């Protein structure tokens, strides 16, 4: 397997709208073989993921700006939230307009359980 360095200028990557209102995503990296990814996610205040769910890999969320919460957990600017593979979490809500760097070390969801 050949590997090479990758350089991404986020300013040259477009924001994508997802099915959930008030949330946009900008993929900085996607590995089609492993499902791993790095993305910036913008959450408008009051938006979030409405249902408990789990992921098929480890999820890392670093809050660049703003604040969001899961039941019993509040994650603010400068904090890192790590959610292990197969750990049910959510729902979540943005308490402020928020910008998050989200990293997955494999696929986001199991094919039969993709919620969005």
C-alpha positions as CSV (number, residue, x, y, z in Angstrom):
1,X,0.0,0.0,0.0
2,X,1.4,3.4,-1.0
3,X,0.9,6.3,1.3
4,X,1.5,10.0,0.9
5,X,1.0,13.2,2.7
6,X,-2.3,15.0,2.4
7,X,-2.7,18.7,2.7
8,X,-6.2,20.2,2.9
9,X,-7.2,23.8,2.8
10,X,-10.6,24.0,4.6
11,X,-11.4,27.3,2.8
12,X,-11.5,25.4,-0.5
13,X,-13.9,22.7,0.7
14,X,-17.6,23.3,0.5
15,X,-20.1,23.0,3.4
16,X,-22.6,20.2,2.8
17,X,-26.2,20.2,4.1
18,X,-27.3,17.0,5.8
19,X,-30.8,15.7,6.5
20,X,-31.0,17.3,10.0
21,X,-31.9,21.0,9.8
22,X,-29.4,23.5,11.1
23,X,-26.3,21.3,10.7
24,X,-23.7,21.5,8.0
25,X,-20.6,19.4,7.5
26,X,-17.3,20.0,5.7
27,X,-15.3,16.8,5.0
28,X,-11.6,17.4,5.2
29,X,-10.7,13.8,4.7
30,X,-12.5,10.5,3.8
31,X,-10.9,7.1,3.5
32,X,-13.2,5.1,1.3
33,X,-11.5,1.8,2.2
34,X,-11.7,2.1,6.0
35,X,-14.5,4.6,6.5
36,X,-12.3,6.9,8.6
37,X,-13.0,10.6,8.3
38,X,-12.2,14.1,9.5
39,X,-14.8,16.8,9.2
40,X,-15.8,20.2,10.5
41,X,-19.4,20.4,11.7
42,X,-21.5,23.5,12.3
43,X,-24.4,23.2,14.6
44,X,-26.8,26.1,14.9
45,X,-28.0,26.9,18.4
46,X,-30.8,24.5,19.4
47,X,-30.0,21.9,16.7
48,X,-28.5,18.5,17.3
49,X,-29.0,14.7,16.9
50,X,-32.5,13.9,18.1
51,X,-32.2,10.3,19.0
52,X,-29.8,8.0,20.9
53,X,-27.5,6.1,18.5
54,X,-24.2,4.4,18.3
55,X,-21.2,4.3,15.9
56,X,-19.3,1.5,14.2
57,X,-16.0,3.1,15.2
58,X,-14.5,5.5,17.7
59,X,-15.7,9.1,17.5
60,X,-13.6,12.1,18.6
61,X,-15.2,15.5,18.8
62,X,-13.1,18.6,19.6
63,X,-15.1,21.8,20.2
64,X,-13.5,24.7,18.4
65,X,-16.4,27.1,19.2
66,X,-19.6,26.9,21.2
67,X,-21.1,24.3,23.5
68,X,-23.3,21.2,23.2
69,X,-24.7,18.6,25.5
70,X,-25.6,15.0,25.8
71,X,-27.7,13.7,28.7
72,X,-25.5,14.3,31.8
73,X,-22.6,15.7,29.7
74,X,-21.9,19.3,28.7
75,X,-19.0,19.8,26.2
76,X,-17.6,23.3,25.7
77,X,-15.0,25.2,23.7
78,X,-11.6,23.6,23.9
79,X,-12.9,20.3,25.2
80,X,-12.5,16.8,23.6
81,X,-15.4,14.4,23.7
82,X,-14.5,10.7,22.9
83,X,-17.2,8.2,22.3
84,X,-16.1,4.6,22.0
85,X,-17.3,2.3,19.3
86,X,-20.7,0.8,20.0
87,X,-21.4,3.1,23.0
88,X,-25.0,4.4,22.8
89,X,-25.1,8.2,23.2
90,X,-27.5,11.1,22.5
91,X,-29.6,12.8,21.9
92,X,-27.5,15.9,21.7
93,X,-28.3,19.6,21.4
94,X,-26.1,22.7,20.6
95,X,-26.5,25.1,23.5
96,X,-24.8,27.8,21.3
97,X,-23.8,28.1,17.7
98,X,-21.0,25.6,17.6
99,X,-18.1,24.4,15.4
100,X,-16.7,20.9,16.0
101,X,-13.8,19.0,14.5
102,X,-15.1,15.4,14.3
103,X,-12.9,12.4,13.7
104,X,-13.8,8.8,13.1
105,X,-11.2,6.0,13.0
106,X,-13.5,3.8,10.9
107,X,-17.0,3.9,9.5
108,X,-19.6,6.1,11.1
109,X,-22.4,3.6,11.2
110,X,-23.2,0.0,10.6
111,X,-24.9,-0.2,7.2
112,X,-28.1,-1.6,8.7
113,X,-28.3,1.0,11.4
114,X,-27.5,4.3,9.6
115,X,-29.9,6.8,11.2
116,X,-29.4,9.8,9.0
